[in-house]
Amino acid sequence: DTAVSQTPKYLVTQMGNDKSIKCEQNLGHDTMYWYKQDSKKFLKIMFSYNNKELIINETVPNRFSPKSPDKAHLNLHINSLELGDSAVYFCASSQRTGYVWDTEAFFGQGTRLTVV
Amino acid sequence: DAKTTQPNSMESNEEEPVHLPCNHSTISGTDYIHWYRQLPSQGPEYVIHGLTSNVNNRMASLAIAEDRKSSTLILHRATLRDAAVYYCILPRGGGGTSYGKLTFGQGTILTVHP
């Protein structure tokens, strides 16, 4: 079984559309993340959720709205898609860290979003 | 996260050992040193992490300098499958009402020649 799975793997859509990317983890982790990797290959954290609550929002435009129906799922909804949203989006999960980060994070295979 | 410095790229031959360096001179006493890698068209994957002592697992070894200001990821026998971007990260921990974050830098692009 895949530990962190995302769907779809590829998404091509027109500017102005609204789209969603789904993520599920079967590791029993309580923290999930969304990362964006742009064309220059920089991986940047967007959001983090712990037990369905938003805990990190890295000044992402409010067209991006994550939703966590339960702690095993973290979906990403994007409104009014723009050309600049084209990127690969990765979902990840881990156990919540304490004062030190002594755990490993697991990443999904990514969703390549192309806005035309 | 504490800053890390890695070479932009390195090359190796197949079946030879590879030593990937990372400098982290501003590391704090409680920062763990983590390594992740990203194979082409894949999500990042965990490789290894450690605090003070050298660490070994089935994928690699992590050698940590005594002053902890640098570390080296060692792939004992590189294969073509090891060609990837390797990230050295010192994640910020959480605690209390704050939460940790895993921040990726530029990483080192490892090319493995047959």
HADDOCK unambig.tbl for C-alpha pairs under 7 A between the chains (distance, minus, plus):
assign (segid A and resid 42 and name CA) (segid B and resid 106 and name CA) 6.66 0.50 0.50
assign (segid A and resid 43 and name CA) (segid B and resid 104 and name CA) 5.96 0.50 0.50
assign (segid A and resid 44 and name CA) (segid B and resid 104 and name CA) 6.94 0.50 0.50
assign (segid A and resid 45 and name CA) (segid B and resid 103 and name CA) 6.97 0.50 0.50
assign (segid A and resid 90 and name CA) (segid B and resid 43 and name CA) 6.81 0.50 0.50
assign (segid A and resid 97 and name CA) (segid B and resid 93 and name CA) 6.10 0.50 0.50
assign (segid A and resid 97 and name CA) (segid B and resid 94 and name CA) 5.80 0.50 0.50
assign (segid A and resid 97 and name CA) (segid B and resid 99 and name CA) 6.90 0.50 0.50
assign (segid A and resid 97 and name CA) (segid B and resid 100 and name CA) 5.95 0.50 0.50
assign (segid A and resid 98 and name CA) (segid B and resid 93 and name CA) 6.05 0.50 0.50
assign (segid A and resid 98 and name CA) (segid B and resid 94 and name CA) 5.04 0.50 0.50
assign (segid A and resid 98 and name CA) (segid B and resid 95 and name CA) 4.63 0.50 0.50
assign (segid A and resid 99 and name CA) (segid B and resid 93 and name CA) 4.75 0.50 0.50
assign (segid A and resid 99 and name CA) (segid B and resid 94 and name CA) 4.68 0.50 0.50
assign (segid A and resid 99 and name CA) (segid B and resid 95 and name CA) 4.48 0.50 0.50
assign (segid A and resid 100 and name CA) (segid B and resid 30 and name CA) 6.28 0.50 0.50
assign (segid A and resid 100 and name CA) (segid B and resid 31 and name CA) 6.47 0.50 0.50
assign (segid A and resid 100 and name CA) (segid B and resid 92 and name CA) 6.99 0.50 0.50
assign (segid A and resid 100 and name CA) (segid B and resid 93 and name CA) 4.22 0.50 0.50
assign (segid A and resid 100 and name CA) (segid B and resid 94 and name CA) 6.57 0.50 0.50
assign (segid A and resid 101 and name CA) (segid B and resid 32 and name CA) 6.46 0.50 0.50
assign (segid A and resid 101 and name CA) (segid B and resid 91 and name CA) 6.06 0.50 0.50
assign (segid A and resid 101 and name CA) (segid B and resid 92 and name CA) 6.52 0.50 0.50
assign (segid A and resid 101 and name CA) (segid B and resid 93 and name CA) 4.70 0.50 0.50
assign (segid A and resid 101 and name CA) (segid B and resid 100 and name CA) 6.76 0.50 0.50
assign (segid A and resid 102 and name CA) (segid B and resid 32 and name CA) 6.67 0.50 0.50
assign (segid A and resid 104 and name CA) (segid B and resid 46 and name CA) 6.32 0.50 0.50
assign (segid A and resid 105 and name CA) (segid B and resid 46 and name CA) 6.76 0.50 0.50
assign (segid A and resid 106 and name CA) (segid B and resid 45 and name CA) 6.53 0.50 0.50
assign (segid A and resid 107 and name CA) (segid B and resid 43 and name CA) 5.60 0.50 0.50
assign (segid A and resid 107 and name CA) (segid B and resid 44 and name CA) 5.99 0.50 0.50
assign (segid A and resid 107 and name CA) (segid B and resid 45 and name CA) 6.58 0.50 0.50
assign (segid A and resid 108 and name CA) (segid B and resid 43 and name CA) 5.72 0.50 0.50
assign (segid A and resid 109 and name CA) (segid B and resid 42 and name CA) 5.32 0.50 0.50
assign (segid A and resid 109 and name CA) (segid B and resid 43 and name CA) 4.71 0.50 0.50
assign (segid A and resid 110 and name CA) (segid B and resid 42 and name CA) 6.98 0.50 0.50
assign (segid A and resid 110 and name CA) (segid B and resid 43 and name CA) 6.01 0.50 0.50
